[in-house]
């Protein structure tokens, strides 16, 4: 790579709006892989602007660094990603986003019914957890997460 085809870490920071320390962090996570000059300076491909922009957007959507890295591993190392490369990743992320939206919608609907009802019906309440019975299913609000309570008939 010629020097004019690459960017210094400072130039990349300027173009992406990221701090140099953030770019170094993403480098340690394998999200960008600069080459080193003979003097040890990092040089980044111009395509790394798009890669880091993608990382920022994916994080805004709630994806973890490891989830992002798994997708980024599918991109070519030896060339700038093409539209087809990004489309493939986009499809995978869309599947995950659709599943999250479905789960969040179900949670919202359950909360609307629970918080809005005001009845505190022990037979229907998704938050009621007598004797911490939901503990056998795991941590968290198990009934809101989809587990079924085993309630005695007298409630």
C-alpha distance (Angstrom), angle and dihedral (degrees) to the residues before:
residue distance angle dihedral
X1 . . .
X2 3.74 . .
X3 3.81 118.1 .
X4 3.80 91.2 -114.9
X5 3.81 90.6 54.6
X6 3.78 90.7 56.3
X7 3.78 138.3 57.2
X8 3.77 131.6 -133.8
X9 3.79 116.9 -123.8
X10 3.81 88.8 -104.2
X11 3.80 91.9 52.9
X12 3.80 90.4 47.9
X13 3.80 89.8 49.8
X14 3.80 90.1 51.3
X15 3.82 92.8 49.1
X16 3.82 96.0 46.1
X17 3.79 100.4 34.6
X18 3.79 90.1 -125.3
X19 3.77 125.1 132.4
X20 3.80 115.8 -110.1
X21 3.82 88.1 -117.2
X22 3.83 90.0 56.1
X23 3.81 90.9 52.3
X24 3.81 89.4 50.6
X25 3.82 88.9 50.0
X26 3.80 91.5 51.9
X27 3.79 88.4 47.8
X28 3.83 90.5 55.7
X29 3.81 87.9 52.3
X30 3.80 91.4 52.8
X31 3.80 95.5 -114.1
X32 3.80 92.6 123.9
X33 3.78 127.9 20.0
X34 3.79 115.3 -161.7
X35 3.74 123.8 -167.0
X36 3.79 119.1 -125.4
X37 3.76 124.9 -126.0
X38 3.79 120.6 -136.2
X39 3.79 87.8 -93.5
X40 3.82 91.3 52.3
X41 3.81 98.0 -106.1
X42 3.80 116.1 148.4
X43 3.80 114.5 -118.5
X44 3.80 119.6 -168.9
X45 3.78 130.2 -159.8
X46 3.79 116.2 -114.9
X47 3.82 86.1 -118.9
X48 3.82 87.1 67.7
X49 3.81 87.9 74.5
X50 3.80 88.0 65.3
X51 3.79 93.2 40.9
X52 3.81 92.5 54.4
X53 3.79 91.7 43.2
X54 3.79 87.9 54.1
X55 3.82 90.0 50.5
X56 3.80 91.0 52.8
X57 3.81 93.2 49.0
X58 3.81 92.4 45.9
X59 3.80 90.5 51.1
X60 3.81 89.8 51.0
X61 3.81 87.5 56.5
X62 3.80 89.7 54.0
X63 3.79 101.0 -102.5
X64 3.79 115.7 148.1
X65 3.79 123.4 -124.6
X66 3.82 89.7 -108.7
X67 3.83 91.8 52.3
X68 3.79 90.3 48.5
X69 3.80 91.9 46.4
X70 3.81 91.1 51.4
X71 3.80 89.4 55.8
X72 3.80 94.0 42.3
X73 3.81 89.2 53.4
X74 3.80 86.3 68.2
X75 3.81 91.0 63.0
X76 3.80 120.0 92.6
X77 3.80 118.3 -98.9
X78 3.78 97.1 -156.9
X79 3.81 100.0 53.4
X80 3.76 143.2 25.1
X81 3.82 112.3 -82.0
X82 3.79 114.8 -100.5
X83 3.77 128.6 -137.8
X84 3.82 88.1 -99.1
X85 3.83 90.3 54.7
X86 3.81 91.9 52.1
X87 3.81 92.0 43.7
X88 3.80 90.6 55.7
X89 3.81 91.6 51.8
X90 3.78 90.9 43.7
X91 3.82 90.9 56.4
X92 3.81 91.3 52.4
X93 3.80 92.3 48.4
X94 3.79 90.5 47.1
X95 3.82 90.6 57.5
X96 3.80 90.2 52.6
X97 3.80 92.4 45.6
X98 3.82 91.9 49.0
X99 3.82 90.1 52.3
X100 3.81 91.1 48.9
X101 3.79 91.7 48.0
X102 3.80 90.4 50.7
X103 3.80 91.4 49.5
X104 3.79 93.7 45.8
X105 3.81 91.4 47.6
X106 3.81 90.7 52.2
X107 3.80 90.3 48.2
X108 3.81 91.9 48.6
X109 3.80 91.3 50.0
X110 3.80 91.6 49.9
X111 3.79 91.5 48.2
X112 3.81 91.9 47.7
X113 3.78 89.8 54.0
X114 3.78 94.0 44.0
X115 3.77 101.8 42.0
X116 3.79 93.6 36.9
X117 3.80 98.0 47.2
X118 3.79 98.6 67.8
X119 3.80 91.3 -166.4
X120 3.80 99.0 105.3
X121 3.78 87.7 -152.3
X122 3.77 107.7 -174.2
X123 3.80 90.6 -150.9
X124 3.79 95.2 54.6
X125 3.80 105.0 24.3
X126 3.81 112.1 118.1
X127 3.80 91.6 -161.1
X128 3.80 99.7 49.2
X129 3.78 109.6 107.7
X130 3.80 109.2 170.5
X131 3.79 113.2 -161.1
X132 3.81 90.1 -2.3
X133 3.81 89.3 -79.9
X134 3.80 91.1 158.2
X135 3.80 89.0 66.9
X136 3.81 89.4 85.9
X137 3.81 88.4 66.2
X138 3.81 94.0 53.3
X139 3.78 138.3 -100.0
X140 3.78 127.7 -29.6
X141 3.82 134.6 29.9
X142 3.80 92.2 -30.9
X143 3.80 98.1 -179.5
X144 3.78 92.0 51.0
X145 3.79 87.3 48.7
X146 3.80 90.8 58.7
X147 3.81 104.9 -92.0
X148 3.80 115.5 134.1
X149 3.79 120.6 -121.1
X150 3.78 118.4 -131.6
X151 3.80 98.2 -140.5
X152 3.79 124.2 -179.3
X153 3.79 114.3 -111.9
X154 3.81 95.2 -117.2
X155 3.81 93.1 69.7
